Amino acid sequence: MAGTKGAHSVEDVLNSIFSATYLAAILRISTPLLLPSLAALISVKAGVINIGLEGMMLIAAFTGATIGGVLQNALIGALAGLLAAMLTALLLAFFHLSLRGDLILGGIAINILGSAATVAIGYQLSGARAIGLDVPPISLPELDLPFLRSVPLIGETLYTAIGRQNVLVWSALLSAFGVAFLFYRLPFGVHLRAVGENEQAAASVGIQVRRTRYIALLLSGLLAGIGGIYMSMGYLNSFSRDMTAGRGYIALVIPALGGYTPLGTLIAALLFGAFAALETRLGSFDVPSQLPQMIPYLATLIALTLYAWRRRQTAHPAS
Amino acid sequence: MRKQAWLIAVSVVAIALGLALLLSVHVLARGIRGAESFTQAVESASFGTVWAINTLIMLAMALFIAQVRREALRVLLTVTVALIIGGLILLILSPQSAAAAYNALLTGPLSRLNRWAAWIDDAISLTLVALAITLVFKAKLFSLGAEGQIFLGALASGLVALFVDGLPTALHVSLAVGAGALVGTLWGLIPAILRAYLGANELVATLMLNPIAALFYGFVLERIRLPQSGIIASAFFPETALLPRLIPATRVTTAILWALIAALAVWWLMQRTPFGYALRAMGANPAFARYGGIRLERVILGAMALSGLLSGLAGSYLALGIYQRLPLAVSAGLTFEAIVAALLARNNPLAVPAMALLYSYLRVGAPIMQNDAAVSLEIVRIIQALIILLFTAEGLLSLWQVRKVRTAWKTS
């Protein structure tokens, strides 16, 4: 990888980076970040931060690819994956809201459970072979938009960038607007934010805190689940061990970068996707592979710092 | 009264010595089969050391029970229930091999000397990391930075071991260990500063610092690896940089003492110093602690720096004691495992070694189970998740009506 072909000029690098295929890659890479980020946003806004996103994504990815692959029916697989993720979210909600367990430790347990259960079940289903489950691959379809070609001047570019994206890419983008609609246009969204803002005040005006948080965590599980099935049935077409590779953790900070608004989260996720896509593009040039891989994490750290600094500037909280 | 306490202490030590003897014979002679296995065990050169270490294990268990009293029953109950649920899952997944799997999991680590040694080795690193977790969790700081600190601690120690020559053994080892601890501390200070002065969430910050540390480790390792070898790893360290071994043909080293001293030191720090008081006050109620004149910034910096030191030390131990070179993956999620140990010990430093031993036992049993019964070792991680869920769910207590029974017991 970091080989001898160091003869690329800066122009080559830039041309390769900023192209229609790069835009398409950004959308593809941003999707599995955007969906759990929205999931994190909902949970944070309701005051019950969902640390278990990674585990929920893995469980959805595994269930979707396995059931969808065995039945050769992408839709049933996807629905099964979403159901599995929501059941996992229900487990976390029950643990925290009904059994009064610590939310953060519960989330950590969900992540361990998701990572371990998917590997263990796959191992057992495949007859104790290390290579994992051998189900026929299955994917959710791409949405072909040929009419984009007829747009003057930028038609071809537009088609390459967004003309053949997976349906879940579009559903992710729509989800961002959906969450915005939920937060600012529906009574439930107002309740949800009120519960997160001040639990006692919300309870005093008759909002059912626990029920609202249950629904918030379930919605969060649903969105994480869509992110999970996208990983195994869109981004790739099979499940592999720990394939979400920390996206569930990164998703916990993207809303912070986006100022805890749905559309801000959308932009932040796209920005993150742009960094991550850059990493795969730089991979073909003479750069040690680890350095570009660090970019998203460094960016998150910087975003986190800037966000905390800005908050400190605007308000003066006690702690 | 005093005489009674003395008597209890003596009998505890006597029981510990006795149990340790049985355990040592079992490990060294591969099972106790009458008197000949005792003579076989005694003839072994390392009999005394093994016995001494087993006595320490027994005393750690006794200390745990003394520290947490009734909670010990709850720990036992939680682990048992988690094991039963794990067993049920196993029965569903592969009914024919479930019994063999559990047999291997529960007796495997004591079946051979090298497996027993692996248990001790694992418990040492787990104790160090769990103590690091205890320090921050006690102050309600959800810092998970140990993973990155382990990688960088191992890297610093490894670099000193490989590239500093001409030093006598004691100095070389000390320098390598010191470098690991120092780097761990510094890496731990980064999220501490962000949290203390900017209020940045330490959980997220540490989760981002971990992959950065691991990637940096990989970056350096790729440049110092042995080019002709198939696996990505550095050269083996020179003899002068290795930790002294206690038992030949195993990797049980003097690092046992580190774990022991670290547990006592963290306990002393928490219970006997002003800093420890501030740490516990912050964990109990940060607003109240601040109102009482405690400077939370200092507590955060201190707790997270010391936590980094212990994790860096764990990294040093893994590099200098276990791998004896820099491998591609120093730690695979040791932090999360250490959280379970710290949790079961209720963040009590004196109870940590026992829980680390308990948990390491499952960790070492897992690959034996996978090997002997063709059952995925991930089952053990499912059990781990179940332990966390069962143990921290306060509501389960009232479900089991434990409190009611207890109060009824007291009033009657």
Chai-1 contact restraints between the chains, C-beta under 6 A:
chainA,res_idxA,chainB,res_idxB,connection_type,confidence,min_distance_angstrom,max_distance_angstrom,comment,restraint_id
A,F95,B,L389,contact,1.0,0.0,6.0,A-B,restraint_1
A,F95,B,A393,contact,1.0,0.0,6.0,A-B,restraint_2
A,L99,B,A393,contact,1.0,0.0,6.0,A-B,restraint_3
A,L99,B,G395,contact,1.0,0.0,6.0,A-B,restraint_4
A,L99,B,L396,contact,1.0,0.0,6.0,A-B,restraint_5
A,R100,B,E394,contact,1.0,0.0,6.0,A-B,restraint_6
A,R100,B,G395,contact,1.0,0.0,6.0,A-B,restraint_7
A,G101,B,T392,contact,1.0,0.0,6.0,A-B,restraint_8
A,G101,B,A393,contact,1.0,0.0,6.0,A-B,restraint_9
A,D102,B,T392,contact,1.0,0.0,6.0,A-B,restraint_10
A,I104,B,F142,contact,1.0,0.0,6.0,A-B,restraint_11
A,L105,B,I388,contact,1.0,0.0,6.0,A-B,restraint_12
A,L105,B,T392,contact,1.0,0.0,6.0,A-B,restraint_13
A,A109,B,A385,contact,1.0,0.0,6.0,A-B,restraint_14
A,A109,B,I388,contact,1.0,0.0,6.0,A-B,restraint_15
A,A109,B,L389,contact,1.0,0.0,6.0,A-B,restraint_16
A,I112,B,F336,contact,1.0,0.0,6.0,A-B,restraint_17
A,I112,B,R381,contact,1.0,0.0,6.0,A-B,restraint_18
A,I112,B,Q384,contact,1.0,0.0,6.0,A-B,restraint_19
A,I112,B,A385,contact,1.0,0.0,6.0,A-B,restraint_20
A,L113,B,A385,contact,1.0,0.0,6.0,A-B,restraint_21
A,A116,B,E378,contact,1.0,0.0,6.0,A-B,restraint_22
A,A116,B,R381,contact,1.0,0.0,6.0,A-B,restraint_23
A,A116,B,I382,contact,1.0,0.0,6.0,A-B,restraint_24
A,A117,B,I382,contact,1.0,0.0,6.0,A-B,restraint_25
A,V119,B,E378,contact,1.0,0.0,6.0,A-B,restraint_26
A,A120,B,S376,contact,1.0,0.0,6.0,A-B,restraint_27
A,A120,B,E378,contact,1.0,0.0,6.0,A-B,restraint_28
A,A120,B,I379,contact,1.0,0.0,6.0,A-B,restraint_29
A,Y123,B,S376,contact,1.0,0.0,6.0,A-B,restraint_30
A,Q124,B,L93,contact,1.0,0.0,6.0,A-B,restraint_31
A,Q124,B,S94,contact,1.0,0.0,6.0,A-B,restraint_32
A,A128,B,A374,contact,1.0,0.0,6.0,A-B,restraint_33
A,Y249,B,L207,contact,1.0,0.0,6.0,A-B,restraint_34
A,L252,B,V204,contact,1.0,0.0,6.0,A-B,restraint_35
A,V253,B,V204,contact,1.0,0.0,6.0,A-B,restraint_36
A,P288,B,F219,contact,1.0,0.0,6.0,A-B,restraint_37
A,Q290,B,L215,contact,1.0,0.0,6.0,A-B,restraint_38
A,Q290,B,G218,contact,1.0,0.0,6.0,A-B,restraint_39
A,Q290,B,F219,contact,1.0,0.0,6.0,A-B,restraint_40
A,Q293,B,L215,contact,1.0,0.0,6.0,A-B,restraint_41
A,M294,B,I212,contact,1.0,0.0,6.0,A-B,restraint_42
A,M294,B,L215,contact,1.0,0.0,6.0,A-B,restraint_43
A,Y297,B,M208,contact,1.0,0.0,6.0,A-B,restraint_44
A,Y297,B,P211,contact,1.0,0.0,6.0,A-B,restraint_45
A,Y297,B,I212,contact,1.0,0.0,6.0,A-B,restraint_46
A,T300,B,M208,contact,1.0,0.0,6.0,A-B,restraint_47
A,L301,B,M208,contact,1.0,0.0,6.0,A-B,restraint_48
A,L304,B,A200,contact,1.0,0.0,6.0,A-B,restraint_49
A,L304,B,V204,contact,1.0,0.0,6.0,A-B,restraint_50
A,L304,B,A205,contact,1.0,0.0,6.0,A-B,restraint_51
A,T305,B,A200,contact,1.0,0.0,6.0,A-B,restraint_52
A,A308,B,L198,contact,1.0,0.0,6.0,A-B,restraint_53
A,A308,B,G199,contact,1.0,0.0,6.0,A-B,restraint_54
A,A308,B,A200,contact,1.0,0.0,6.0,A-B,restraint_55
A,W309,B,L198,contact,1.0,0.0,6.0,A-B,restraint_56
A,R312,B,L198,contact,1.0,0.0,6.0,A-B,restraint_57
A,S319,B,P286,contact,1.0,0.0,6.0,A-B,restraint_58
